[in-house]
Amino acid sequence: MTNQGKYCFPRLERVKLRNFSLYSRGGSVVEIDERINNGVYCLAGANGLGKTTFLNAINYAFTGIVLAPDKEVLDPKEIVVNHRRYTERYFQGRITEKHLPLAEV
C-alpha cells in the first residue's frame, strides 16, 4: 500500500523548551519537557500562562516562522516574507536578553 495522494505530517513525540523566560517559577526559569503520546493532547490554562507561546515555539521549530495573527496568507511563497519581522520580535518578552543565546526548542 502506498501513501500516494495522502498527507504525511511529522509525528511530534517530545517538546523541550529551554531558557524561555516566560516559563519561570520563583524567579528561576524552568525547562519545559513534554512527551506527546498518540491521541489528543490537551493544552489548557488561564490567560498569559504561555499556551500560545508553546504552540508557536513548536511551529517555529518546524518552519522557522511564527505566523502573525493579523496577516492573511494566500500564497505559501509569501509566508516567510510576510511573517519574518513578526517572527524576529515574537519571542521578545518571552525570552529575556540574558537567556536569548541559550534558548532552544
C-alpha positions as protocol buffer text, in pm:
chain_id: "A"
residue {
  index: 1
  type: MET
  ca { x: 0 y: 0 z: 0 }
}
residue {
  index: 2
  type: THR
  ca { x: 135 y: 346 z: -87 }
}
residue {
  index: 3
  type: ASN
  ca { x: 72 y: 685 z: 68 }
}
residue {
  index: 4
  type: GLN
  ca { x: 35 y: 846 z: -272 }
}
residue {
  index: 5
  type: GLY
  ca { x: -208 y: 1135 z: -261 }
}
residue {
  index: 6
  type: LYS
  ca { x: -214 y: 1149 z: 121 }
}
residue {
  index: 7
  type: TYR
  ca { x: -59 y: 1399 z: 354 }
}
residue {
  index: 8
  type: CYS
  ca { x: 231 y: 1279 z: 566 }
}
residue {
  index: 9
  type: PHE
  ca { x: 282 y: 1502 z: 867 }
}
residue {
  index: 10
  type: PRO
  ca { x: 571 y: 1474 z: 1110 }
}
residue {
  index: 11
  type: ARG
  ca { x: 485 y: 1298 z: 1433 }
}
residue {
  index: 12
  type: LEU
  ca { x: 563 y: 1509 z: 1735 }
}
residue {
  index: 13
  type: GLU
  ca { x: 682 y: 1290 z: 2022 }
}
residue {
  index: 14
  type: ARG
  ca { x: 851 y: 1535 z: 2258 }
}
residue {
  index: 15
  type: VAL
  ca { x: 875 y: 1910 z: 2310 }
}
residue {
  index: 16
  type: LYS
  ca { x: 1155 y: 2070 z: 2510 }
}
residue {
  index: 17
  type: LEU
  ca { x: 1175 y: 2443 z: 2566 }
}
residue {
  index: 18
  type: ARG
  ca { x: 1490 y: 2568 z: 2736 }
}
residue {
  index: 19
  type: ASN
  ca { x: 1558 y: 2916 z: 2869 }
}
residue {
  index: 20
  type: PHE
  ca { x: 1220 y: 3065 z: 2783 }
}
residue {
  index: 21
  type: SER
  ca { x: 1193 y: 3336 z: 3048 }
}
residue {
  index: 22
  type: LEU
  ca { x: 814 y: 3325 z: 3020 }
}
residue {
  index: 23
  type: TYR
  ca { x: 821 y: 2987 z: 3192 }
}
residue {
  index: 24
  type: SER
  ca { x: 961 y: 3067 z: 3534 }
}
residue {
  index: 25
  type: ARG
  ca { x: 886 y: 2975 z: 3891 }
}
residue {
  index: 26
  type: GLY
  ca { x: 1018 y: 3156 z: 4196 }
}
residue {
  index: 27
  type: GLY
  ca { x: 1242 y: 3374 z: 3980 }
}
residue {
  index: 28
  type: SER
  ca { x: 1409 y: 3076 z: 3810 }
}
residue {
  index: 29
  type: VAL
  ca { x: 1347 y: 2974 z: 3450 }
}
residue {
  index: 30
  type: VAL
  ca { x: 1212 y: 2619 z: 3428 }
}
residue {
  index: 31
  type: GLU
  ca { x: 1264 y: 2379 z: 3139 }
}
residue {
  index: 32
  type: ILE
  ca { x: 951 y: 2253 z: 2969 }
}
residue {
  index: 33
  type: ASP
  ca { x: 983 y: 1887 z: 2873 }
}
residue {
  index: 34
  type: GLU
  ca { x: 660 y: 1735 z: 2743 }
}
residue {
  index: 35
  type: ARG
  ca { x: 611 y: 1391 z: 2593 }
}
residue {
  index: 36
  type: ILE
  ca { x: 335 y: 1385 z: 2333 }
}
residue {
  index: 37
  type: ASN
  ca { x: 156 y: 1049 z: 2315 }
}
residue {
  index: 38
  type: ASN
  ca { x: -73 y: 924 z: 2039 }
}
residue {
  index: 39
  type: GLY
  ca { x: -420 y: 1069 z: 2051 }
}
residue {
  index: 40
  type: VAL
  ca { x: -538 y: 1407 z: 2168 }
}
residue {
  index: 41
  type: TYR
  ca { x: -302 y: 1642 z: 2352 }
}
residue {
  index: 42
  type: CYS
  ca { x: -488 y: 1897 z: 2562 }
}
residue {
  index: 43
  type: LEU
  ca { x: -328 y: 2229 z: 2647 }
}
residue {
  index: 44
  type: ALA
  ca { x: -536 y: 2427 z: 2897 }
}
residue {
  index: 45
  type: GLY
  ca { x: -482 y: 2709 z: 3141 }
}
residue {
  index: 46
  type: ALA
  ca { x: -557 y: 3070 z: 3227 }
}
residue {
  index: 47
  type: ASN
  ca { x: -466 y: 3362 z: 3003 }
}
residue {
  index: 48
  type: GLY
  ca { x: -99 y: 3458 z: 2999 }
}
residue {
  index: 49
  type: LEU
  ca { x: 48 y: 3123 z: 3103 }
}
residue {
  index: 50
  type: GLY
  ca { x: 217 y: 3051 z: 2769 }
}
residue {
  index: 51
  type: LYS
  ca { x: -16 y: 2815 z: 2579 }
}
residue {
  index: 52
  type: THR
  ca { x: 13 y: 3009 z: 2253 }
}
residue {
  index: 53
  type: THR
  ca { x: 387 y: 3055 z: 2302 }
}
residue {
  index: 54
  type: PHE
  ca { x: 419 y: 2677 z: 2346 }
}
residue {
  index: 55
  type: LEU
  ca { x: 236 y: 2615 z: 2016 }
}
residue {
  index: 56
  type: ASN
  ca { x: 420 y: 2893 z: 1833 }
}
residue {
  index: 57
  type: ALA
  ca { x: 755 y: 2755 z: 1953 }
}
residue {
  index: 58
  type: ILE
  ca { x: 665 y: 2417 z: 1801 }
}
residue {
  index: 59
  type: ASN
  ca { x: 569 y: 2584 z: 1474 }
}
residue {
  index: 60
  type: TYR
  ca { x: 894 y: 2783 z: 1483 }
}
residue {
  index: 61
  type: ALA
  ca { x: 1094 y: 2462 z: 1535 }
}
residue {
  index: 62
  type: PHE
  ca { x: 936 y: 2303 z: 1228 }
}
residue {
  index: 63
  type: THR
  ca { x: 925 y: 2606 z: 997 }
}
residue {
  index: 64
  type: GLY
  ca { x: 1143 y: 2886 z: 1135 }
}
residue {
  index: 65
  type: ILE
  ca { x: 839 y: 3115 z: 1128 }
}
residue {
  index: 66
  type: VAL
  ca { x: 580 y: 3239 z: 1377 }
}
residue {
  index: 67
  type: LEU
  ca { x: 263 y: 3338 z: 1196 }
}
residue {
  index: 68
  type: ALA
  ca { x: 134 y: 3686 z: 1274 }
}
residue {
  index: 69
  type: PRO
  ca { x: -230 y: 3664 z: 1383 }
}
residue {
  index: 70
  type: ASP
  ca { x: -344 y: 3962 z: 1174 }
}
residue {
  index: 71
  type: LYS
  ca { x: -191 y: 3866 z: 840 }
}
residue {
  index: 72
  type: GLU
  ca { x: -376 y: 3678 z: 571 }
}
residue {
  index: 73
  type: VAL
  ca { x: -164 y: 3448 z: 357 }
}
residue {
  index: 74
  type: LEU
  ca { x: -300 y: 3332 z: 25 }
}
residue {
  index: 75
  type: ASP
  ca { x: 22 y: 3208 z: -132 }
}
residue {
  index: 76
  type: PRO
  ca { x: 258 y: 2974 z: 58 }
}
residue {
  index: 77
  type: LYS
  ca { x: 556 y: 3151 z: -105 }
}
residue {
  index: 78
  type: GLU
  ca { x: 458 y: 3468 z: 82 }
}
residue {
  index: 79
  type: ILE
  ca { x: 464 y: 3312 z: 430 }
}
residue {
  index: 80
  type: VAL
  ca { x: 831 y: 3373 z: 507 }
}
residue {
  index: 81
  type: VAL
  ca { x: 833 y: 3721 z: 354 }
}
residue {
  index: 82
  type: ASN
  ca { x: 513 y: 3836 z: 526 }
}
residue {
  index: 83
  type: HIS
  ca { x: 595 y: 3692 z: 867 }
}
residue {
  index: 84
  type: ARG
  ca { x: 972 y: 3743 z: 900 }
}
residue {
  index: 85
  type: ARG
  ca { x: 954 y: 4069 z: 1102 }
}
residue {
  index: 86
  type: TYR
  ca { x: 685 y: 3933 z: 1331 }
}
residue {
  index: 87
  type: THR
  ca { x: 893 y: 3620 z: 1392 }
}
residue {
  index: 88
  type: GLU
  ca { x: 1203 y: 3828 z: 1473 }
}
residue {
  index: 89
  type: ARG
  ca { x: 1024 y: 4016 z: 1751 }
}
residue {
  index: 90
  type: TYR
  ca { x: 777 y: 3747 z: 1868 }
}
residue {
  index: 91
  type: PHE
  ca { x: 998 y: 3599 z: 2138 }
}
residue {
  index: 92
  type: GLN
  ca { x: 1092 y: 3938 z: 2287 }
}
residue {
  index: 93
  type: GLY
  ca { x: 945 y: 3940 z: 2636 }
}
residue {
  index: 94
  type: ARG
  ca { x: 908 y: 3564 z: 2628 }
}
residue {
  index: 95
  type: ILE
  ca { x: 1284 y: 3520 z: 2632 }
}
residue {
  index: 96
  type: THR
  ca { x: 1495 y: 3785 z: 2807 }
}
residue {
  index: 97
  type: GLU
  ca { x: 1818 y: 3917 z: 2654 }
}
residue {
  index: 98
  type: LYS
  ca { x: 2009 y: 3720 z: 2919 }
}
residue {
  index: 99
  type: HIS
  ca { x: 1851 y: 3390 z: 2812 }
}
residue {
  index: 100
  type: LEU
  ca { x: 1830 y: 3457 z: 2437 }
}
residue {
  index: 101
  type: PRO
  ca { x: 2168 y: 3300 z: 2345 }
}
residue {
  index: 102
  type: LEU
  ca { x: 2072 y: 2986 z: 2541 }
}
residue {
  index: 103
  type: ALA
  ca { x: 1707 y: 2948 z: 2438 }
}
residue {
  index: 104
  type: GLU
  ca { x: 1617 y: 2647 z: 2227 }
}
residue {
  index: 105
  type: VAL
  ca { x: 1322 y: 2438 z: 2114 }
}
